[in-house]
Amino acid sequence: MKPINNTKIVLALTSILACGLNAQYSLFYGNLHSHTSYSDGVETPDIAFAYARDAAGLDFLAVTDHMEHLVPEPWNWVLAKNSAEDFNVDGAFVAIAGFEWSSPIYNHCNVFNTPDLLSVSTLWDLPDFYSDILDAQPAFVQFNHPGEDVTLNWNNLAYISPAVDSAFPLIEVKVFEQDSFYRMALDSGWHVAPVANQDNHSANWGTKNDSRAGIWATALTRESLFEAIKSRRVFSTQDKNASVWLELDETPMGSTAERRSLMRLRIILDDGGGEGWSSITVLGAGGTTLLALAPYPSRLDTTIEINPGSSNWIYLKAVQPDGQWIWSAPCFLMPDPLGETEPNPSDRPRSFGLDVSPNPFNSAVKITLDGVGAHLAPALVEVFDLNGRRVAQLPDDGSVGTDFTPALNDVADNYERDGASPSPTTRCFTWTPDETLPSGVYFVRARFDSRSLSGVEASGASVKRVVYLK
């Protein structure tokens, strides 16, 4: 195993944070919703890709013809995928072939990154659609034009499950009226981020208007754009030159930060055309205004302390003097492990602590819980990725999860005696990540929220950030 050079890691992270986390990404503009004559548009994908690249100057275009048109003429789906492969050139232009699932009942969704079409029967069965998307992994999905059609809007964006949530990273926000659906999705529990697309049905791919989907990615490749979309480093803009970036406690937008009562929010708003900003608002759960900034005449780069309250997400929206809007991806926050009410401090484990080492780590990390008092047990240990998805868990019922190996130290000083009842003061767990998990930043959370061995109600939690490097 190659040893980790902690000095280089610290220097690299320091350099990135000084410039802003977006310094490690490049900004690309494009369109993730368009049609050709293969459904209800015009021309062919070849012409669409060439026009978007040469006439509109887009960095990427997705051709997403309606699935119900492609199913009876499957050769057109093959031709669309072949065209995307022909026009896709790393570093120059990304061509994407997707399709639009167009339910007359539930509204529409764009489906990406899957070689196969779905069954037409799913157009009338939303649960089947969600199930088929999970079967088609690594497919991912975009909620299209919420509120534009007289439909149920995906049963009012009712939340389904973490698995389905992780496959739906995008929601279209093209006009101001769709901002309410963006908030509805977030309040329902979806981890979505906004993009503005053109939904072209004429030969104007990229020139229909100035709306763009903005993506912060490491490179102009299909793989990098898909990674950025799944990480929700995206934004919606009605101005083709505008951009937005948020960081919450040095955690990039689209990812999940550890909750604190005061958090540092970095805002970067820019416009390549030199326009300023008439209104800048940061919103939280339920549409609550957490921060409102005065008009600003040019590029804005500022860091402000905010209190997120009980909100599990925040995002920024801003409008320019010409009336064009921009929406950021959300910064998500880990749910408050203590709930909305603060428990009595005397009910918590005394001297409760959480330690992870080594950090960063290569293959396994030792998680140590230390809390003096019989009411330390039982405990729940969980690991989350930056998107807030739980990737490992030690169940609260005392059974052992497959990703953890618990070991109580058996030396005498690891126990505190209270009469005849021994209780552990230190517990050690080893987390070995599943080989499918990528390198990155993860959160280890330990909490105590149940009746303990001593019969004392105990509520408490601690979170540590850990860096996994394969």
Secondary structure as UniProt FT lines:
FT   HELIX           6..19
FT   HELIX           21..24
FT   STRAND          26..31
FT   TURN            37..40
FT   HELIX           45..54
FT   STRAND          60..66
FT   HELIX           67..70
FT   TURN            71..72
FT   HELIX           74..87
FT   TURN            90..92
FT   STRAND          93..103
FT   TURN            104..106
FT   STRAND          107..112
FT   HELIX           120..124
FT   HELIX           126..135
FT   TURN            136..138
FT   STRAND          140..143
FT   TURN            146..147
FT   HELIX           153..157
FT   HELIX           162..166
FT   STRAND          170..172
FT   HELIX           176..178
FT   HELIX           179..188
FT   STRAND          193..195
FT   TURN            205..207
FT   STRAND          212..217
FT   HELIX           222..230
FT   TURN            231..232
FT   STRAND          234..237
FT   TURN            240..241
FT   STRAND          242..248
FT   TURN            249..250
FT   STRAND          251..252
FT   TURN            253..254
FT   STRAND          256..257
FT   STRAND          263..271
FT   TURN            272..273
FT   STRAND          279..283
FT   HELIX           285..287
FT   STRAND          289..293
FT   STRAND          300..306
FT   TURN            309..310
FT   STRAND          313..319
FT   TURN            321..322
FT   STRAND          325..328
FT   STRAND          331..333
FT   TURN            337..338
FT   HELIX           345..347
FT   STRAND          350..357
FT   STRAND          365..372
FT   HELIX           374..376
FT   STRAND          380..384
FT   TURN            386..387
FT   STRAND          390..394
FT   TURN            396..397
FT   TURN            402..403
FT   STRAND          404..407
FT   HELIX           412..414
FT   STRAND          415..418
FT   TURN            419..420
FT   STRAND          421..424
FT   STRAND          426..431
FT   TURN            435..436
FT   STRAND          440..451
FT   TURN            453..454
FT   STRAND          457..468
//
